[in-house]
Amino acid sequence: MIYRYTLDESPFEDLHDAGMHVSREVVTPRSVEAVGARRCTPRSSGCAALPGGRAIGWNEVSCG
């Protein structure tokens, strides 16, 4: 299953590089939405805060 997470952007700071933001504290998602099921193998994961309180969560996967 693949999920989309919405996070509060206030704890994140801009790294001023490739558009990445980091938080030095644990951030609990405001909402989690299942967006699909895939037969894939996770390789890495992360999240990015966007303006307006939105965020992108991703899993880098290998799908066969």
C-alpha positions, -999 to 999 in steps of 0.1 A, spaced: 0 0 0 12 35 -8 2 64 15 1 102 12 9 121 45 -2 156 54 22 173 79 23 206 98 50 225 80 60 247 110 87 223 125 104 220 91 133 242 80 145 248 44 179 234 36 182 260 7 195 233 -17 174 210 -38 140 220 -23 144 198 8 131 206 42 140 188 75 126 187 110 147 181 141 117 168 160 92 141 155 63 153 134 30 134 137 9 134 104 -23 155 104 -38 129 81 -28 98 62 -45 87 30 -41 54 12 -35 61 -25 -29 27 -39 -16 -8 -36 15 -20 -56 35 -52 -56 68 -34 -50 99 -35 -28 107 -4 -8 142 10 -12 140 43 7 113 67 20 109 103 32 87 133 32 88 170 22 69 199 35 52 223 10 37 257 15 2 258 29 6 230 54 9 203 27 36 177 25 47 150 1 56 116 15 73 90 -8 87 56 -9 113 49 -35 103 14 -48 114 -13 -73 83 -27 -90 85 -59 -110 
